[in-house]
Amino acid sequence: MQDQSELKDNLGSLNAAPLVTKIVAFCCRRARSVLLLAASLAGFALIYVVDHIAIDTDSTKLISPDLPWRQRETRFDANFPQSVDQIVVVVDAVTPELAERAAALLTEHLSARSEQFRAVRRPDGGVFFNRNGLLFLSVGDVSKAIDELIGAQPLLGSLSQDPSLRGFMGLLSTGLLGVEEGETTLEDLAKPMAALSKTLRGVLTGRAAPLSWRSLITGKPEDPRELRRLIIVQPIMDFSALSPGAAASDAIRAEAAALGLLPSNGVRVRLTGPVPLADEEFSTVTDGAVLNAILTGAAVVLLLWLALRSPQIILSILLTLVVGLLCTAAFGLAVTGPLNLISVAFAVLFVGLGVDFGIQFCVRYRTERHARGQLQDALTATGGSIGKPLALAATSTAAGFYAFLPTDYRGVSELGLIAGTGMFIAFLLSITLLPALIKLVAPQGETSDIGFRFLAPIDRIVVGRRQIILGVSALMAAGSTVLLPFLTFDFNPINLKSPKVESVATLLDLMKDPNTTPNTIDVLAPSLAKAEALSAKLSALPEVSQTITLQSFVPSEQQAKLTLIEDAADLLGGTFNPTEVKQEPTDAENRQALAATARALRTAAAGATRTEGSEAASQLADLLDRLATGEETYRIAATDALVPGLKTLLNQVRTSLTAESISVDKLPIELVRDWIGRDARARIQVFPKGDANDNAILRHFTQAVLAVAPDATGAPISVQESSRTIVRAFQQAGFWALLSITVLLIVVVRRIRDVLLTLIPLFFAGVLTLATCVVAGQPINFANIIALPLLFGIGVAFNIYFVMAWRSGARDILQSGLTRAVFFSALTTATAFGSLWFSNHPGTASMGKVLTVSLGWTLLTTLFFLPALLAQFGDRQRSGTAGPYQLTPAPRTDLPEQPTAT
């Protein structure tokens, strides 16, 4: 044991001490100056961050624009600028007439708001399709549709002259006269009466149940596709906002509500498309983030207390973290400009890894304080003992992050630059500001060893049974390796989004219909003629369900269809275009018509046997009486449930009978712009066959199309190419990280054996993590793949601490203060990362899950596998005298007694 004079001689010889020792000693002597400098630096950083903070949520910028498939995307977007930054408004209604009316009304009002929307259009409706819709049917279907109109001529002709509640009651009364005269029966009117009863019952009970006139005429249920309309909106984006399209989305919803397009009125308006998907994903990620951050912060403080048992030391660590976080944020904004959706995660990484540096320094300080007694002596000795491993850990972790710089994944590349530099900032503050703060707050001394003495038996077991431990570990590694081929990578970004979010649920709904799926591929041809030839070639592929070009909007067999339509117009023109239309009825006229029809229904029911028709007549009569004698609001509601749909249908019929011959030259300019680019190239849209959200189907579909058209682009290609880019980025980063860290370790430790002892547990933990993902059924995806470089950085740091301690002569590592530091550092980091597991966002939750699993395996391999490995293959002789990493020096008995630390 050294006496007091020897200790002073050793501490006084700073010229021979390591650089970190000198830095720590200087900062302790000039603690107030260091604090003032750090406060000034933090203040300037805070001002800069507040003035420049911005997050660019444009996800297209996350991957390098220089890649061939990104360049094809860029060229396509330049040719069809209306196809980017879209909001898809999905209008669903309980009747086809209500869906058409709602879509037309909403389109009209949104088009008037040019300050918020660049373009508003209907891909499945509008003047062109309303007029020429019949031409896109087969000749047989056109004939059938006209026959139905001719059959409905008496009904629709009467209502064309009086499209009102009064007119409908008059029409029903006329039908009852036919029953009385034997021209028809109540059974023939049973279904129309039941449909009307359903609508009126909804009116009286406050539930929307508009009458489907199309179903009433055809006698058939509506085609589900007829109940849906789409509106494509291109908003003016604000990429400086966290949700660039949120204002536009809110405006659409507000407009729909103002127009009464609500579920209570039989209409549901939902938003999807790239803009709402990105905005709502961000809101899902941030949902509950504040509460989660508070709980996580409280847990981190609790773990710091368990590790350090000193409010003054904990406060010093937290202040150091705040200064480091501000400096790192300022650096990131200055170098990369606005943060992206991935690089913004630097804050979580800095806190999670920065806490490790603080804990390592402070736990070591407590050990030295127990051994030496004096505060500044302990801090100076801490710098000498922890400096080298801490610097090596910081450099290795930074190298892992910097390895992403040369990759094409710009999102993670910028994250790597910021987080890697943050590691150096955290290290520098840990050996400057942190010891200065500890010196100023002057925590109590230590009267007992802070290691885990209760782990002494485990230490002996690990050393004594090391061959068994290594053998079991080898079996676990082998078993895990066998599972690795079953590891899956899910490249579908939809699976990373919450299906509870409106935009995602709506998108999945659209994918069920092969005609509305967004997972289509676009191909550009030099001309429309060549587009037709290439379209035919693509259509022949077994993976393709259909292709569309501009020529697809020129119907075939037009002359035969136009002849049928013209004949129908001659026959029905007077019916649907009456010379005189009655004025809107008064409420008294509506009451009178309702009461008269109710009496006629009862008379007809009384004169018939008890059948379905008579029951329907009696029920309808009761409802009409209630409407006639009830408040006026009920009759207004009945009018709203019957008349708007009727008028919409009549307008559609009138318009469809004015169809004209179509050629490419006569197509609307808005439609042509969607299919002929600015450079005159023609667009071909290719649809997949089968489930458009199935990964295997999309993969085969993409491969088949690219084999025919290598310059194709579109969502399926972008998703798969981006997945390859991301996987390739992580492979490249993994290679460069491994190479740089290996070279760094060789240069610093100068022993291949020690380098291997540092890296082998890391690979073991990685294999165990991936095997756990296989067993748990957790695929690797774009979100949780980031856990692998984090595992590398954290694992390297932990292993370096243990290997360097062993090289310095330390034994019985599990019971030492180093294990305490590593254990609580891992728990603190796990708390920060593991809290992501409870996120409402599936991608973030999967990232938290894999991070937690990887950190757990890293901790276990560091605490148990690595000591056994060191005991088996490490140097058995101490390297000279006890080095600076001797973890359990004998306590000083000749120093003044210090206050007891809790």
Secondary structure, DSSP 8 states (H G I E B T S, - for coil): ---HHHHHHHHH-GGGS-HHHHHHHHHHHTHHHHHHHHHHHHHHHHHHHHHH--EE--GGGGS-TTSHHHHHHHHHHHH-GGGSS-EEEEEEESSHHHHHHHHHHHHHHHHT-TTTEEEEE-TT-SHHHHHHGGGGS-HHHHHHHHHHHHHTHHHHHHHHH--SHHHHHHHHHHHHHHHHTTSS-TTTTHHHHHHHHHHHHHHHHT------HHHHHH-S---GGGGEEEEEEEE---TTSSSTTHHHHHHHHHHHHHTT-SGGGTEEEEEESHHHHHHHHHHHHHTTHHHHHHHHHHHHHHHHHHHH--HHHHHHHHHHHHHHHHHHHHHHHHHH-SEETTGGGHHHHHHHHHHHHHHHHHHHHHHHHHHH--HHHHHHHHHHHHHHHHHHHHHHHHHHHHTTTTSS-HHHHHHHHHHHHHHHHHHHHHHTHHHHHHHHH------S--S-GGGHHHHHHHHHTHHHHHHHHHHHHHHHHHHGGG--B---GGGGS-TTSHHHHHHHHHHTSTTT-S--EEEEESSHHHHHHHHHHHHTSTTEEEEE-GGGGS-SSHHHHHHHHHHHHHHHHHHHS-S-------HHHHHHHHHHHHHHHHHHHHTS-SSHHHHHHHHHHHHHHHHHHS-HHHHHHHHHHHHHHHHHHHHHHHHHTT-----GGGS-HHHHHTTB-TTS-EEEEEEESS-TT-HHHHHHHHHHHHHH-TT-EEHHHHHHHHHHHHHHHHHHHHHHHHHHHHHHHHHHH--HHHHHHHHHHHHHHHHHHHHHHHHHT--B-TTGGGHHHHHHHHHHHHHHHHHHHHHTT---GGGSHHHHHHHHHHHHHHHHHHGGGG-SSHHHHHHHHHHHHHHHHHHHIIIIIHHHHHHHHS-SS--SS--TT-------SSS-------
